[in-house]
Amino acid sequence: MKTAEILEQFHQIASSPSRQKEAFLQAGKKVVLVAPVYTPEEIIHSMGLVPMATWGADIELKLAKKYFPAFICSIVQSIVELGMNGTFDGASAIVVPSLCDSLKVLGENWKYAVPSIPFIPMTYPQNRKPAYALDFVKAGYNRVISDLEKATGAKFEDEKLKKSIEIYNQHNAAMRKLEQVLANHPEITAVQRNDIYKSAGFMLKEDHTKLVNELIDTLEESSTDVQKIKIMTSGILTDCPSLLSILDENGFQIVANDVASESRQYRTDAPAADTGLDSLALKFSAMDNCSVLYDVEKKRVNMIVEQARQYGAKGVLVVLTKFCDPEEFDYPLMKKACEKENLPVLLVEVDRQMTNYEQARTMLEGFKDMLQA
Ligand code: SF4
């Protein structure tokens, strides 16, 4: 397949999660929704169920307003809106991790707002490094397994989990390689790049890995003269087509990212261990460099500077989801660290209900002039 054809496949999948869901259901599969972030998808996959990501959608909030105050992030609000308006009908359950206050509220409200789709909590400890944390995490996984068995009738087997972990580790490796390859291919637009990352949530990981590897192969066989302004992105979610189009119109290339819906989830593999559950618990314990993972030293901040330098980014674009406390806490430290290294930072605040990006356009045009000066 040619690059354009592969990119079109990613686009079709990324832009039609409902069609993907219906296709899985018609094939006799059961779909389990996975809310962000670090939901143990491997467990769901190993039970023969299809994990489908939900990061909400750019929609007007109507029904969900009954359950949330206005000052809570629009990702969780729009997930509930989609649940209430029937978009998720047919799903067997939703698994929601407990890694920020908004996600905790999402789970509790979901039980009342969308009673037809069972809510399954995944409770993580914030202190994830000590040995006792591993037992806590495993207890959380066992709770998820027993709730999944109840909701779907599927059965858990640790040997199958080990196989799914292998599939997810292979996907992680493909996504890490993709990031390096895309850095050398500025002809791939920010919009196309987003399709590749987004589609991962709506496909079985073995299928996504295959398509990503095909893309990598075709890109590695080609070269380009296109030159753009290299930037790094950071944030929870950059799935904003209007914002990404402005990046493309202004000649920006995303060469590296520290985005939760993109590379953050692919940085850490599950290591080999006696059981699949041990392996998954060790993976969570080893994770770092994320605003929702407790770290008193905030090592993430230096990682961003180092990564931007490594990929030759001239500046860092922080896409801040409105009312996201974990990211708001990290931002001043990140800005200080970047500016100390003469790495310009631009903050653009986004919201899943935003329709007008003209203010962001003006800011990005100014950022472009600054980076080219
Ligand atoms: S965007 Fe921030 S506040 Fe919202 S769910 Fe993610 S981490 Fe929590």
Residues whose N, C-alpha, C, O or C-beta is under 5 A from the ligand:
A	BS01	SF4	C73 I75 C100 S102 L103 I236 T321 F323 C324 D325 P326
